């Protein structure tokens, strides 16, 4: 039985009881992306799983399934082609933290960076699945994003950061940019 099914069964066995994140991690079989499975149950299957964002009496890390009856859920409308276009456009790099797909994650070197497609304006806030509303996010940033999107750094800020870097790092940035925009 997959982690999502295990978490679903755990919630259904504990309807109306506040469940903490440690219980869910164990119920998932101790996978690192248990929070993503919870979001999938909420967003894709429509289960009314509440968090501290939904009810003031719940603390961060607490979850509550009010009822076994799912609400209408969002469909996964992002095609493989759109996903590939977004990843390519974003240089296979997380647009929040800069982590690169397949490399060790800067915040957790034990796992490799996995990229997902996130919404700039979340669907729950009226966003859509069009290319201009999508960005690449690593699993760490996507788990913590919860409908917020920081602004991209300005050109001025980036220039300041590059100027502060060592000469060796500046040369590496130049090589990377030169390679990325070869033929453009």
URCOR-V495434 format. One record per backbone hydrogen bond with DSSP energy under -1.0 kcal/mol. NH is the residue of the N-H (numbers start at 1). CO is the residue of the C=O. Records with the same first field share a line. If there is no record, write none. Layout:
NH=CO + CO
This chain:
6=2
7=3
8=4
9=5
10=6
11=7
12=8
13=9
14=11
16=65
17=14
19=63
21=61
24=20
25=21
26=22
27=23
28=24
29=26
30=25
37=33
38=34
39=35
40=36
41=37
42=38
43=39
44=40
45=40
47=41
49=47
50=64
54=51
55=51
58=55
62=59
63=19
64=50
66=48
71=46
74=43
77=75
83=79
84=80
85=81
86=82
87=83
88=84
89=85
90=86
91=88
92=87
93=90
94=99
95=136
98=94
101=92
102=113
103=100
105=111
111=108
113=103
116=137
118=135
120=133
125=122
126=123
127=122
133=130
134=131
135=118
137=116
139=114
142=138
143=139
144=140
145=141
148=145
158=154
159=155
160=156
161=157
162=158
163=159
164=160
170=166
171=167
172=168
173=169
174=170
175=171
176=172
177=173
178=174
179=175
180=176
181=177
184=181
